[in-house]
Amino acid sequence: SALIRGLDSDENRVTLTELRFSWVDLMIGLLGALMIALVIVIQKIY
């Protein structure tokens, strides 16, 4: 918290943007894994 307050506003903004992008990448990867798992399960059933 103190470290974030000590940063410049530009650096803080870049950090927030990187965090948001990494979160989006994580969600996309999670959705991709779920879709692959669904396909495998469907193929095993049929």
C-alpha positions as CSV (number, residue, x, y, z in Angstrom):
1,S,0.0,0.0,0.0
2,A,2.8,2.4,0.9
3,L,4.8,1.3,-2.1
4,I,1.8,2.0,-4.4
5,R,1.4,5.4,-2.9
6,G,5.1,6.1,-3.4
7,L,4.9,5.4,-7.2
8,D,4.3,8.0,-9.9
9,S,0.8,8.2,-11.3
10,D,2.2,7.0,-14.7
11,E,3.9,4.0,-13.2
12,N,0.8,3.2,-11.1
13,R,-1.4,3.4,-14.3
14,V,1.0,1.0,-16.1
15,T,0.9,-1.4,-13.2
16,L,-2.9,-1.4,-13.1
17,T,-3.0,-1.9,-16.9
18,E,-0.6,-4.9,-16.7
19,L,-2.6,-6.4,-13.9
20,R,-5.8,-6.0,-15.9
21,F,-4.2,-7.6,-19.0
22,S,-2.8,-10.5,-17.0
23,W,-6.3,-11.1,-15.5
24,V,-7.9,-11.1,-18.9
25,D,-5.2,-13.5,-20.2
26,L,-6.0,-15.8,-17.2
27,M,-9.7,-15.7,-17.9
28,I,-9.2,-16.5,-21.6
29,G,-6.9,-19.4,-20.7
30,L,-9.4,-20.7,-18.1
31,L,-12.2,-20.6,-20.7
32,G,-10.0,-22.3,-23.3
33,A,-9.2,-25.1,-20.8
34,L,-12.9,-25.5,-20.0
35,M,-13.9,-25.7,-23.7
36,I,-11.2,-28.4,-24.3
37,A,-12.4,-30.4,-21.3
38,L,-16.0,-30.2,-22.5
39,V,-15.0,-31.4,-26.0
40,I,-13.0,-34.4,-24.4
41,V,-16.0,-35.3,-22.1
42,I,-18.5,-35.1,-25.0
43,Q,-16.2,-37.3,-27.2
44,K,-15.9,-39.9,-24.4
45,I,-19.7,-40.0,-23.9
46,Y,-20.5,-40.4,-27.6
